[in-house]
Amino acid sequence: MEVVLKYFDDFSPTQVSQLEQLGDLYKTWNEQINVISRKDIEALYEKHILHSLTIAAVADFDPGTRIVDIGTGGGFPGIPLAIFYPDVEFMLVDSIGKKIKVVNEVAAAIGLKNVKTHHGRVEELKNKTFDFAVSRAVAPLGELWKWVHFQLRKGQKSEELPNGLICLKGGDLTKEIEESGLKDIVRAWDVASIFPEPYFEEKYVIYVPKM
């Protein structure tokens, strides 16, 4: 928890309480349903929660913004972002039912009112539109964009960025970005320049605007 508060000092008491509860909740649920690698659970706040909040460091979402989290797994980046932005609507999507069960249970336990879930694929949400899509290490950039771009609506619900896709990725992304066909419009941030911790070296935030 300390590593999160090191970089964010404006949480309300409710938000601090919600964040504090995540540690025990994920340890408990992870013993039943493995949604986080066993070696990472002790570093939950750095490797999962703070990493998820990188998105909050590059985009300050307006109240009422609608965001879809593609392949949320155990709720990352969606759950930390939903705590950070209580006035933003989140739809957390995953094709694995047991992972969505964990997301629902965690969200209910900490009293998140701005999270809904969908058990299935994001492409199935044909009657839904969103301002932003977010994801973490789910699929190549080109595939993510193919899945979700038609569900993103044009506009600007963040002071910093027009609506679009924001994803967290690691490693050398040169080939992936080249093959995506999006090279000319992609923006990238080095996570280690935002949160200077060794874990975040070679991790990036990738952004594609809805044109």
Secondary structure, DSSP 8 states (H G I E B T S, - for coil): -HHHHHH-----HHHHHHHHHHHHHHHHHHHHS--S-TTTGGGHIIIIIIHHTHHHHH--B-TT-EEEEET-TTTTTHHHHHHH-TTSEEEEEES-HHHHHHHHHHHHHTT-SSEEEEES-GGG-TT--BSEEEEES-S-HHHHHHHHGGGB-SS--BSSS-SEEEEEEES--HHHHHHHT-TTT-EEEEHHHHS--GGGTTEEEEEEE--
